[in-house]
Amino acid sequence: MPVTFWCKVDTYREQISKLDQEYDDDRSKREDLQSKLDDKERVYFSKRLTYEVYKEQCVKMIKHPDQYVVDIKLIVEKFQQEIKHFEKELPKQEFIIDTIKSRLNYFEQRKQEIDQMKVSLKELDRAIQIALEDKILKENELTRVEKCFRLIKRIYRIRSADDLVQKLYYDLPMKSKHSKNDQTGEVVENDDLSKTLNLVSKHIGRDWTRLYWQLRFHPPRGNEEKSNDIRSIDRKYHRGDVFQVRYSLQRENNTKQSVADP
């Protein structure tokens, strides 16, 4: 991922942290507004109820004055005055309540926005984590490929050497004992061939005969000689004993070397 992306994510994280802190700082303000709203609504509903009662009672007195033994004129006038007062007062109370609710809704909306930003940030962090894991995998794969490439170059260089078969026959190291590092700066073992042969011998199992047929020898050996070698070794190869085969191959090699050397 580009550096600008990381910078944007960090900026986004700081912005969320700042908004979250501001929301926490406004907690006392929200509590005061909620308390004020509760008081205003309680007063409003009380006045509204009184207004409805006065209005209903006034209408009833005007329609049925004969049901009352007292003179209702003064009472009706008083009710009407109270009703007019409530009709002016109640809208003001409603406006105050709506204003308080609007401010509380603003805080609630900000909270929802902050929560949504946090969700988005988690998704970004998850994407970053996946990208980092993918980066590590690719770096590991690149390291593995580079190692394989260096190994292939060394194998090719050794394979192309004119004296390869002679070194195999005489069990000579493929690198000089004075060579400690290759061109990449990595330490090189003095005898890579021995390590390779040990690794192959541990895992080749019954496929060793197929490998034997493909080997080159110094001095050259014909098919009949190879066939005799395989039969000779195979007679001593009990229950897949790889170490027994290795021992037999070593003896065969020593015998051939003693014959070849004057």
Secondary structure, DSSP 8 states (H G I E B T S, - for coil): --HHHHHHHHHHHHHHHHHHHHHHHTHHHHHHHHHHHHHHHHHHHHHHHHHHHHHHHHHHHHH-GGG-SS--HHHHHHHHHHHHHHHHHHHHHHHHHHHHHHHHHHHHHHHHHHHHHHHHHHHHHHHHHHHHHHHHHHHHHHHHHHHHHHHHHHHHHHHT-TTHHHHHHTT--SS-TT--B-TTS-B--S-HHHHHHHHHHHH-GGGHHHHHHH---SS---HHHHHHHHHHHHHT--TT-HHHHHHHHHHHHHHHHHHH--
